[in-house]
Amino acid sequence: RRLPQKTVGSCAISKMIQTILARTIHPLPVPLFGSVKTASVFLCAKSKAVPRMIGWSVPLSVGALWFVWPAVDDGWKQSMGLKKEVKAV
């Protein structure tokens, strides 16, 4: 069974829309980067390192919870069902 092929006209229109959007959005200013184009190039280059760093996700999450959990309000923990209410004596 053959998949339906796109018509040349719709492909040309989508390419034209993509070009118009790129020309419109790329020069917009973005803090620290200068423009959307510079920011997108930087983020695309940095995203290539994500597979190498995925192994650090669990240790960093545990470390963050260890650091942040004591600062979380006991009332919030109780309302979320993560801590039992302590009855006053």
matplotlib code that plots the C-alpha trace (Angstrom):
import matplotlib.pyplot as plt

x = [0.0, 1.4, 1.3, -0.4, 2.1, 2.0, 1.1, 3.8, 1.6, 1.0, 4.6, 5.6, 3.1, 4.3, 7.9, 7.0, 5.2, 8.2, 10.5, 8.2, 8.0, 11.7, 12.4, 9.9, 10.9, 14.7, 15.5, 13.4, 15.5, 16.1, 17.9, 21.5, 21.6, 20.7, 18.2, 16.0, 18.3, 21.4, 19.5, 18.2, 21.6, 23.1, 20.3, 20.6, 24.3, 23.9, 21.1, 23.6, 25.1, 21.9, 22.3, 25.7, 24.3, 21.1, 22.9, 23.2, 19.4, 18.7, 21.7, 20.9, 17.2, 18.1, 20.5, 17.9, 15.2, 17.6, 18.4, 14.9, 12.7, 13.4, 12.4, 8.9, 6.1, 4.7, 1.1, 1.7, 3.2, 0.1, -2.3, -0.6, -0.8, 3.0, 3.1, 0.8, -0.7, 0.9, -1.7, -1.1, -0.5]
y = [0.0, 3.4, 6.4, 9.5, 11.9, 15.6, 17.9, 20.3, 23.3, 22.7, 21.9, 25.2, 27.1, 25.6, 26.4, 29.9, 30.3, 28.9, 31.4, 34.3, 33.3, 32.8, 36.2, 37.7, 36.0, 35.7, 39.4, 39.8, 40.8, 38.2, 39.1, 37.8, 36.5, 39.5, 37.9, 34.8, 33.5, 33.7, 32.1, 29.2, 28.5, 28.4, 26.2, 23.8, 23.5, 22.9, 20.4, 18.0, 17.5, 16.3, 12.6, 12.7, 14.4, 12.2, 10.0, 12.9, 13.5, 11.1, 12.2, 15.9, 15.3, 13.5, 16.3, 19.0, 17.3, 16.8, 20.5, 21.8, 19.3, 20.8, 24.2, 23.0, 24.0, 21.2, 22.4, 21.9, 18.4, 17.5, 18.9, 16.8, 13.7, 13.4, 13.8, 12.7, 15.3, 15.5, 15.6, 18.1, 16.5]
z = [0.0, -1.0, 1.2, -0.3, -1.6, -0.8, -3.7, -4.8, -4.2, -0.5, 0.1, -1.6, 0.5, 3.8, 2.8, 2.0, 5.3, 7.1, 5.4, 6.2, 9.9, 10.1, 8.7, 11.0, 14.2, 13.9, 14.3, 17.5, 20.5, 23.3, 26.5, 26.8, 23.3, 21.1, 18.8, 18.5, 15.8, 18.0, 20.9, 18.7, 17.3, 20.8, 22.2, 19.2, 19.8, 23.5, 23.1, 21.5, 24.9, 26.5, 25.8, 27.6, 30.7, 31.0, 33.5, 35.9, 36.1, 39.0, 41.2, 40.6, 41.4, 44.7, 45.6, 44.8, 46.9, 49.8, 49.7, 49.1, 51.1, 54.6, 53.3, 52.2, 54.6, 56.7, 56.0, 52.2, 52.8, 54.9, 52.3, 49.6, 51.8, 52.0, 55.8, 58.5, 60.8, 64.2, 67.0, 69.8, 73.2]

ax = plt.figure().add_subplot(projection="3d")
ax.plot(x, y, z, "-o")
ax.set_aspect("equal")
plt.show()
